[in-house]
Amino acid sequence: MELQFDGLNEIMRRLGDVAIEDEDENRALNKAAKVLQKKVIEEAPEDDGPQDEYSLKKNIKVKRAKDGVVHVHTDKAYHAHIVEGGRSAGSKYALKNGKRQLVTWGFQQANPFFTRAFRNVETELVSTIENEIRKALRI
């Protein structure tokens, strides 16, 4: 049996054609997610503030695969989307302790660390998934 994939989209399309157990598929996805997690941690910028429980590098997590879906996410680093996509400067009035107060924020240059990490390891992710599926199918 010939089994070769050209990219992640191809893998997802062709996995439906391959008779593979769910746990084998999830194992392959978990292994690939660990590869991506490691690269995202490398690419993530250092936090300017204290290195606490909300630190970006400390909060790159993998939610184990279930039903063929795996998540690499930023857990408690609630500001990760702002770092990734940037933010324009602005202000608005908000209620605080029952009073209207002007809240302002500054410009944040985009630093697409997650996107950059994914692009840097995309071929490694494909080969990791491919190798795990080969092991599961014993080919």
N, C-alpha and C positions, 0 to 999 in steps of 0.2 A: 504494500500500500504506500503510495506517495503522499506525503504530508508536508506542504510548504506554504508559508504565509508571507505576504509582501508588506503588510502594515497592520495597524490595530483595527482599522475598519474592515480589512479583509479577514482578520481573525474573528471578529464578532460575526461577520456574515457567514463564514465557513464553519464556525463552531456548531451551528445548528445542523450541519450536514454530517458531523462526526458523532458517532454513538459513544458518548463519554458519560461516566457517572457524575452526578452533581458534586460529590465531594472531591473528585479529581479536578473538575473545572474550578471549584472554589479554591483548592490548594494551589493551582497554577496562578489564579488571580491574586491570592494572598502573597505569594512569592514575588510576583511582579510589583505589587503595591509596596512591599518592603524596599525594593530597589528604588522606586519613585520617592518614597519617604526619605530615604537616605540622601538622595540628590536634592530634594526640596530643602532639607535641613542645611545642606551645604550652601545653597543659593540664597537662603533667607538672610536678610540683613540683620545685623546686630541691633538690639533695641537700645535707644538712647537712654531710657529710664532705668529703673531698678530691674534686676533679673529676678522677677518674682513669678508667681504661678501663672501670670498672664503673658509671660515672655513668649515672643514669636517662635524662636528656635526650639523651645521646650515643649511647644504645643502642636507640633506636626505629628498627627496620630493617624493610625490606620484602623478603620472599622472593618473587622473581618468580613470576608465575602459571605454572602447569603443569597441564594437563588441567582447566582451568576453576576452579582453586583458587589463591588468593593469600593470603599470610600477612603481617600486620603484627604484629611481635613485639618483645620487649624484649631480645633477644640476650643479652649478658653481664650485664645488670642483673638478677641472680638474685633480688633483693629486691622486684622490681616487683609480684609477686602480693600481698605483704604490704602494700605501699603501697595498692594497688587495693582490697583486701578488708578490710584491717585485721587485727588480731590481739589476742587476749585475753592478759592477763598470766599467767605460769605458771612452773613449774619442773619439772625432772626430773633424775634421776640418770643420768649417762652415763659411759662408760669413756673415760678420757683417760690415755694412757701407762700402761695397765694398772691404773689406780686409779679407783675410783668417785668422781665429783665431782658436786656439785650445780650444775646449770646453771639460771640464772634469766633471764627476759626480761620486759620491760615491756609495758604496754598500748600498742597502736598504733591510733589512730583511722583508719577507712577514708577514703581519698581516691580515689574512683572516677574517676580522670583518663581512663582509656581509655574507659569507658562514657560519660562526659560528652562526650568528643571525638566519639565515634561519633554520639551523639544530635544534637550541634550541626551535623554535616555530612551527616547521612543524606540530606537532599533534594539536596544538592550531589553526593553519590556517585551517586544515581539519575540525575541529569541528565548527569553525566560519562559514565557507562556508556551511557546512551541516546544521547548525541551521538556517541560513538565507534562505536556499532553503526550509527547512521545513516550515518556516513562510510563505514564498511565496506560497507554495503549500497547506498550511493549514493542515498539517499532523503532 
